[in-house]
Amino acid sequence: MTQWLRNPIALVVAVIVVLIVLMSTVAIVPETKQVVVLRLEKPYRTVNAFQTGENFGRTGAGPVFRIPFMDRLVWVDKRVLDVDLPDEPVLSTDQLRLEIDAYARYRITDPLRMVVTVGTEERLRDQLQPLLRSSLRNELGRRRSETLLSPERGQVMDNIQASLQKLASQYGVEIVDVRIKQTELPSGSPLNSALTRMATSRSQEAETIKAQGLRDAQIIRANAQAQAAQIYAAAFNQDPKFYDFWRAMQSYRRTFLAPDRKGDTQIILSPNNAYLKEFTGQR
């Protein structure tokens, strides 16, 4: 110890060497990271790997020991990441060229497989982007353009997510969500023609709905009149004399009190005429 104190430079060098060895031996894994340990560039083990339902603060995070110059640590993010696909051109079944702005959110659930297949998170993102593009085009290529403006939009995104998941599982990735942020038509004649076709389609749909409504109204009115006739027949059959009296009153109202004939028509009948029997009480 006395010799070390007499030579402070050697003491500083020794401390630096110890720190370097310690830093090369121990690493601290935070909660938001998972680590793949490569021993001589071959997969050896994983630390703090993602597990479904794990509680924050009770994972495998903490110090990890490695052999200096033999073990290499590959850090993998444990949080939900995203890949963007801006202004992607897609051709719909009605021959409209759409510009789609979409993104996918994913999590690396198998860091060892991810490191073995692609190596780094940057390369993984580069691999996922064309897969998202392919899934997006395959799904929207089977749909009409107005689908993205209808309630089916949610089902379309679910289908894209399922398709992307099948392709991305080879990289140890779980697709959390897929969203279409914006859909636009190219400006100019394509946009104008698309708007014209959409307006024509909506007008035809409105006419179809109107015709169906009129048809249903006629059916309902006919059924109601048939039911009313049955009710009248059942009621009048119970008292035929009352039925004759009721029919006569209806005839008198249309003949003598019709608004369009009031004061313009003169009727001369004999007091004994059968038409006036309800006035005279004759049967």
RAGI-V480236 format. One record per residue. N is the residue number from 1. RES is the residue in one letter. NEAR is the number of other ideal C-beta (glycine too) atoms within 8 Angstrom. Layout:
BEGIN
N:RES:NEAR ; N:RES:NEAR
END
This chain:
BEGIN
1:M:4 ; 2:T:5 ; 3:Q:6 ; 4:W:9 ; 5:L:8 ; 6:R:5 ; 7:N:8 ; 8:P:6 ; 9:I:6 ; 10:A:8 ; 11:L:10 ; 12:V:8 ; 13:V:8 ; 14:A:9 ; 15:V:8 ; 16:I:8 ; 17:V:8 ; 18:V:8 ; 19:L:8 ; 20:I:8 ; 21:V:9 ; 22:L:8 ; 23:M:7 ; 24:S:8 ; 25:T:9 ; 26:V:9 ; 27:A:8 ; 28:I:7 ; 29:V:13 ; 30:P:6 ; 31:E:9 ; 32:T:6 ; 33:K:12 ; 34:Q:15 ; 35:V:15 ; 36:V:14 ; 37:V:15 ; 38:L:13 ; 39:R:9 ; 40:L:5 ; 41:E:5 ; 42:K:6 ; 43:P:9 ; 44:Y:7 ; 45:R:6 ; 46:T:10 ; 47:V:11 ; 48:N:13 ; 49:A:10 ; 50:F:11 ; 51:Q:6 ; 52:T:5 ; 53:G:4 ; 54:E:8 ; 55:N:6 ; 56:F:6 ; 57:G:5 ; 58:R:5 ; 59:T:10 ; 60:G:7 ; 61:A:8 ; 62:G:7 ; 63:P:7 ; 64:V:12 ; 65:F:5 ; 66:R:12 ; 67:I:7 ; 68:P:8 ; 69:F:4 ; 70:M:7 ; 71:D:10 ; 72:R:6 ; 73:L:11 ; 74:V:12 ; 75:W:7 ; 76:V:13 ; 77:D:10 ; 78:K:11 ; 79:R:6 ; 80:V:7 ; 81:L:11 ; 82:D:8 ; 83:V:11 ; 84:D:6 ; 85:L:13 ; 86:P:5 ; 87:D:6 ; 88:E:12 ; 89:P:8 ; 90:V:12 ; 91:L:8 ; 92:S:13 ; 93:T:7 ; 94:D:7 ; 95:Q:5 ; 96:L:10 ; 97:R:9 ; 98:L:14 ; 99:E:12 ; 100:I:14 ; 101:D:13 ; 102:A:14 ; 103:Y:11 ; 104:A:15 ; 105:R:12 ; 106:Y:14 ; 107:R:12 ; 108:I:17 ; 109:T:8 ; 110:D:10 ; 111:P:15 ; 112:L:11 ; 113:R:10 ; 114:M:15 ; 115:V:14 ; 116:V:6 ; 117:T:9 ; 118:V:9 ; 119:G:6 ; 120:T:8 ; 121:E:10 ; 122:E:6 ; 123:R:9 ; 124:L:13 ; 125:R:10 ; 126:D:7 ; 127:Q:10 ; 128:L:15 ; 129:Q:10 ; 130:P:7 ; 131:L:11 ; 132:L:15 ; 133:R:10 ; 134:S:9 ; 135:S:13 ; 136:L:14 ; 137:R:10 ; 138:N:9 ; 139:E:12 ; 140:L:13 ; 141:G:10 ; 142:R:6 ; 143:R:12 ; 144:R:7 ; 145:S:11 ; 146:E:8 ; 147:T:11 ; 148:L:12 ; 149:L:6 ; 150:S:7 ; 151:P:4 ; 152:E:8 ; 153:R:11 ; 154:G:7 ; 155:Q:7 ; 156:V:14 ; 157:M:11 ; 158:D:9 ; 159:N:9 ; 160:I:14 ; 161:Q:12 ; 162:A:8 ; 163:S:11 ; 164:L:15 ; 165:Q:10 ; 166:K:7 ; 167:L:10 ; 168:A:12 ; 169:S:8 ; 170:Q:7 ; 171:Y:12 ; 172:G:12 ; 173:V:14 ; 174:E:8 ; 175:I:12 ; 176:V:7 ; 177:D:7 ; 178:V:15 ; 179:R:9 ; 180:I:12 ; 181:K:6 ; 182:Q:6 ; 183:T:9 ; 184:E:7 ; 185:L:11 ; 186:P:8 ; 187:S:5 ; 188:G:6 ; 189:S:5 ; 190:P:11 ; 191:L:10 ; 192:N:8 ; 193:S:8 ; 194:A:11 ; 195:L:8 ; 196:T:8 ; 197:R:9 ; 198:M:9 ; 199:A:8 ; 200:T:8 ; 201:S:9 ; 202:R:8 ; 203:S:8 ; 204:Q:8 ; 205:E:8 ; 206:A:8 ; 207:E:8 ; 208:T:8 ; 209:I:8 ; 210:K:8 ; 211:A:8 ; 212:Q:8 ; 213:G:8 ; 214:L:8 ; 215:R:8 ; 216:D:8 ; 217:A:8 ; 218:Q:8 ; 219:I:8 ; 220:I:8 ; 221:R:8 ; 222:A:8 ; 223:N:8 ; 224:A:8 ; 225:Q:8 ; 226:A:8 ; 227:Q:8 ; 228:A:8 ; 229:A:8 ; 230:Q:8 ; 231:I:8 ; 232:Y:8 ; 233:A:8 ; 234:A:8 ; 235:A:8 ; 236:F:11 ; 237:N:7 ; 238:Q:5 ; 239:D:7 ; 240:P:7 ; 241:K:7 ; 242:F:8 ; 243:Y:10 ; 244:D:8 ; 245:F:9 ; 246:W:9 ; 247:R:8 ; 248:A:10 ; 249:M:9 ; 250:Q:8 ; 251:S:9 ; 252:Y:10 ; 253:R:9 ; 254:R:7 ; 255:T:9 ; 256:F:6 ; 257:L:8 ; 258:A:9 ; 259:P:5 ; 260:D:4 ; 261:R:8 ; 262:K:7 ; 263:G:3 ; 264:D:4 ; 265:T:4 ; 266:Q:3 ; 267:I:6 ; 268:I:3 ; 269:L:7 ; 270:S:4 ; 271:P:6 ; 272:N:3 ; 273:N:8 ; 274:A:4 ; 275:Y:6 ; 276:L:9 ; 277:K:11 ; 278:E:9 ; 279:F:5 ; 280:T:7 ; 281:G:6 ; 282:Q:4 ; 283:R:4
END
